[in-house]
Amino acid sequence: MKSWLLPLLLLVPLCSQAASTPKEIKTRFNQFKVGDKTICLDDVTYANNNKMKVIENGFVVSKRKNVLVYQSNTLFLLGNEVTVNIKAIIESRIGKTSFSNQFKQAMIQVEGLDDPTRAGEKAKIIQSFQEVVADKDNQTPYSSVALTDNGYIITQAESHSTTISECYVTPYKKPEIIK
């Protein structure tokens, strides 16, 4: 369930690891339950070799046939002093050759760019966020997904960056009632 924020969302797959089959991915997708949690650690490398770290934490809030809705909190670390925090409700739909992600609600907070001389940088980040939220056709092809024992890895690339997202899934466990 991952991979969808800022310009990183619209990436084309670059498989450095064997992709899982569509059937395997659909099976795993349909095994998710309400309350299951994910944490994704992303390494983003830009064409100029600059790097960025992204941490995503989310959990499934509802489920229907071939559809998961989850709440996500994503933190982009843009250097030592700038962070972007995005909170969102996202709907993921399983398809024939890909899954799609669509924002249902989203909020962005940009820290560290409050100096008026950096207003242009902040505006670019917010504009990019708005474009991604407005995208109704955000697809992640199955060829970019490799299932692991504990979750999945998504590898994506576009002309200006490559992203490797390593995601871990923790199934929901009902609390035990002590009598």
Salt bridges, closest charged atoms under 4 A:
ASP42 OD2 - LYS2 NZ 2.90
ASP43 OD1 - LYS53 NZ 2.25
GLU56 OE1 - LYS2 NZ 3.27
GLU81 OE2 - ARG118 NH1 3.22
GLU91 OE2 - ARG64 NH2 3.45
GLU91 OE1 - ARG93 NE 3.12
GLU91 OE1 - LYS104 NZ 3.97
ASP114 OD1 - LYS122 NZ 3.25
GLU121 OE2 - ARG118 NE 3.07
GLU158 OE2 - HIS160 NE2 3.22
